[in-house]
Amino acid sequence: MRVPLSWLRTFVPQLTASADEISAALIRAGLEVEQVHRSGQDISGVVVGRVLDVEELPGHKKPIRFCHVDVGARVHDVVCGATNFQAGDLVPFALPGALLPGGFAIATRQTYGRTSDGMICSEAELDLADSSAGILVLPPDSPLGADVVELLQLRDEVLDIAVTPDRGYTLSVRGVAREAATAFGVPFEDPGLLAAPAPSGGYEVRLDDPGCDRYVARTVTGFDPAVPSPDWLRRRLVLAGMRPISLAVDVTNHVMLELGQPLHAFDLGTLQGPVVVRRAAPDERLTTLDGQDRALHPGDLLITDDRGPIAIAGVMGGAATEISAGTTSILLESAHFEPASITRTARRHRLPSEASKRYERGVDPDLAASAAETAVRLLVELGGAKAGPVTDVDHRAPRPQVTLPAGKPGQVAGRPYARAAVLQRLTDVGCAVEGDDVLLVTPPSWRPDLTGAAELVEEVVRLEGYDTVPVVLPTAPPGRGLTEGQRLRRTASRALAASGLVEVVTPPFVSERLVETLGLTSYAPPRLLNPLSEEESLLRPALLLGLLTALLRNTGRGLHDVAIFETGSVFRGHGIPVEEVPKTSQRPSDEQLTALDAALPAQPRHAGVALAGRRSGRPVEVGDAVEVLVSLARTLGLELTVGRGQQAPFHPGRCAVLLLDGEQVGVAGEFHPRVVATLGLPTRSVAGEIDLDHLVLAACRRGPVVAPVVSTYPPSSVDVALVVPDDLLATDVERSLRLGAGDLLEHLALFDVFTGPQVGEGRKSLAYALRFRANDRTLTDAQVLAARDAAVARAGADHGAVLRGT
Amino acid sequence: MSAPDYDPKQVSLLDAAQLEAARDAGLAAFAAAGSLDELALAKTAHLGSHAHVALANREIGVLPPAAKGDAGKRINAVRRALDEAFEARKAALEDERDARVLVEERVDVSVLPGTVLQGARHPLTTIQERIADVFVAMGWEVAEGPEVEHEWFNFDALNMPADHPAREMQDTLWLAPEGSQVVLRTQTSPVQIRSLLARGLPCHVVAPGRVFRNDALDATHSPVFGQVEGLCVDEGITMAHLRGTLDHFAQAMFGEGLHTRLRPSYFPFTEPSAELDLQCFACRGASGVPGGEPCRVCSSEGWIEWGGCGMVNPAVLVACGVDPERYSGFAFGMGLDRTLMFRHGITDIRDLYEGDQRFTLAFGTEA
């Protein structure tokens, strides 16, 4: 809402504060003044001129016109690029030496082969609008040579206020002026109290739907559609951010801006039969003012006549009944509609309008008659119209009262307020207050947001000032600290960083194409109804997708050695919507809560890694991805088993599945060469992903670590080299060795893998260092050898492993 | 006086002059030794089993008892002198050798093997931990909720029924199909609801997390961003407690003595509601007063917009089964990205979400 201060001051005549002071006071009272716009402060030398003749200069890329402009004292030559004026028009003319906003100085210059001795100005150039399509054509009665700054009252200050949904009343000069008057403790002259003539014999109106509880209709006849809006009216609209259109439209907009009551003007001559407010019937359509033919929804509230819909109530009028250049009789609508219905309709038709914006937030239902009267008087006064009879269909319910213990505001704020202060503040906002200890408060008609004690408390506390609320630190009961799961997730994050990986945070939006390329379609990623871009309309079913994008971004920026990780939720499948969303008047039942959660997709937290280029001085390999995940699990106290996997998007021979107690919890691998080629990944890039929730849960369940017995007897170390088929996983051989060796085996490590003619085609040699030790004695050589032989024998039995060189 | 009863020629070794000569020869030899090897040879010659001192010692036995004591003393004095000289020379030579070896073994200690791999954690992660720690130290707990959330938690229970204009304040991303009832949470506030439903009272929780809006990515907006939510519900909780908590939080994050400021505003789930400003931690508000030095952190406002807060709307308590006549509470929320941006001077929010390693690495693991 843009509020020109000159307009505001007409209702608060004693307000002498500066624009900055008013702005600060309104902010303190809770109005979001985003900026104070100063217009016309630095404009000089602009006068009213008459265009004498127009000569088109051909041969240029854009239209260029050469004109003579008479400013009274002399005639100026001028070159102009606008085309929306003709000879005889009055225009704002910047004389040589004039100053325009931003210090833009006008001088005589040569251009397009002519002399240009000044400039014809647009609204934007005069700071009247943010942009304008052509120059500003002034009304024909503007005095030639007059100072345009004076004439158009260009010097003004405008408060630009972002209006929150609870403060619909500040979508009007009236509402903001009331707050300003309260803030400075000066009288407010309410423009919304104009008495209207008693209703009798007016145009017939019927309210067939409770969505409209008040409808005032006024007719005017004998209106002269040729009369332009006076300067002051046009000026106010422009300062408030609206475009002047015609007197009738400008008057309705002026009343809306001033009072907050949207008005609609129908061409009375186009109406047939009574005006009926009702919901849309099936298959009804309406061509709205913007020329769009719209299919109406049975929930849309309509204004209709005998021939059908003539307006979407509170949102937009119909084209067929719009007032035109020839309209002389007008039916003015000043109505009150139910906010929620307007919200739904405006959203459904994607038609946010100045009217719907106000109806959604609640318009003062008591205002309908006086707003209509204000408009009628302007049409009579400015447009020569004759006021007709009044219709006022009034189904308003009595306003509910709210009880408020007088001490409640103090209880909420944590400081006492005198009862008189509470009363004063409630009266300031327009409430009627009765009662002693418990106040019976009738909120004003323009504050539909004041529905309960809490809302009234806010009014008192904000007007007394939030800065008067004391500062006290509350004492929380003893807490339990982080949960085990929260601690472990921190540990996991630190472990990945300690493995030399750099954390990234990527947006969860992914493209269908990438999901398909990576072969992850079976995870059924949820789709967004209104995605940011059609391209990325799915939610990530795996962290891999974001990691890949980040990987490519790094390599694209010349960083070839990449090692990154991410932790976060992934999204899979979809839930089942509940049949009825629970009410909020009480706590939902446990069944209802379970059903709400069942409407959500699965969203486990994962940890993912991606590596490319070199690591520790050698090219990355699939083992790097496997190792950081295995190591991550170990920091959580869990031992993963590595198995051979064949999972998209990985190389079938270089893919590992990670198992915890036999259940798959993760996967890692080198990207499939086809994926590498399609996405332009660095060759041999690797990645892995693991279900972090699963790991954390398992680690929490595991309970406290049972401490090992640390034997102080001497160890005995033995190496064995085993020849096995080369498709066998070392980890499988290792498992057999451990099982065979038994409890005496303290440590086992693979230290060499060898393939070559010496071990034979299709085979490899795995060399292990085994360390044996007993808890209660020094082992003899014979005992050590027996354990070693048992280990080898088990590997032989399980996998056909044979000792190398035997 | 009778003739001596021992062979005077043989015991000449014990002669004082001879002993002194032997001692001086030994001392000279030790001093002359230029290396530990030479010193070892000199030791054999002058302190070994065939050295003068050793031979003289053997002769003591033939002396008459009266002379033994005196001779022994003389020999011991000489031996001690030689031992001391030897040890001193040995220590000196060893020092020389060590010094030489240590010089020879010098390496360039700035050449690193590169076996320690440097990782880093994202500042959005670490700031969440930092905030959680501040509140955990106050006895609060850390609550969590899903990122994809049911509209009942994200809107209805927060006093935003289906057609409430406040739903339009945030551009919500909905899940398909139409009627799924499911959104990407637009705020961390649904965690308030889940906490009240699951934890009971009193409830003191802080909930950091990611939230989503249908907002195009540019230098100052991201469709994904971090938020932290705080909720305190108990008997007798007032707006004064809200102010106290916010001041404490601000000081824990940005430094002692900083304050916060509340401006009346509107949120459906709080009443009264307020916008929350943080006194600029760089100029400490000084740039905001007339004549103050300009400040880049707060654009010379003296204050930085930090978040929103207020007293929990009774309607929210009712939806969670909490009696608003008995309990009251406050809630607050602030943007983590924004907090990071002014804390670290980040000028483009996209840096947080592009995954460039260079960005994160600068923050280390605990930022």
Interface residues (C-beta under 8 A of the other chain):
Chain A: I27 R28 A29 G30 E32 T164 P165 D166 R167 P339 A340 S341 T343 R344 R347 E360 R361 Q411 V412 A413 G414 R415 G452 A453 A454 E455 V457 E458 V461 R462 Y466 D467 V469 P470 V471 V472 L473 P474 T475 A476 P477 P478 G479 R480 G481 L482 T483 Q486 R490 S493 R494 L496 A497 A498 S499 G500 L501 V502 E503 V504 V505 T506 P507 P508 F509 P526 R527 L528 L529 N530 P531 L532 L539 G546 L547 T549 A550 L551 R553 N554 R557 L559 V562 A563 I564 F565 T567 G568 S569 F571 H574 G575 P577 V578 V581 P582 T584 S585 Q586 R587 P588 L593 L596 D597 A599 L600 P601 Q603 R615 S616 G617
Chain B: G114 T115 V116 L117 Q118 G119 A120 R121 H122 L124 T125 E129 A132 V136 M138 G139 W140 E141 V142 P146 E147 V148 E149 H150 E151 W152 F153 D156 A157 N159 P161 A162 D163 H164 P165 A166 E168 M169 L173 W174 L175 A176 P177 E178 G179 S180 Q181 V182 L184 L197 P202 H204 R210 F212 N214 D215 A216 L217 S222 P223 V224 C232 D234 I237 T238 M239 A240 H241 R243 G244 T245 D247 H248 R261 L262 R263 P264 S265 Y266 P268 E271 P272 S273 A274 E275 M311 N313 P314 A315 V318 A319 C320 G321 S328 L352 Y353 E354 G355 D356 Q357 R358 T360 L361 T365
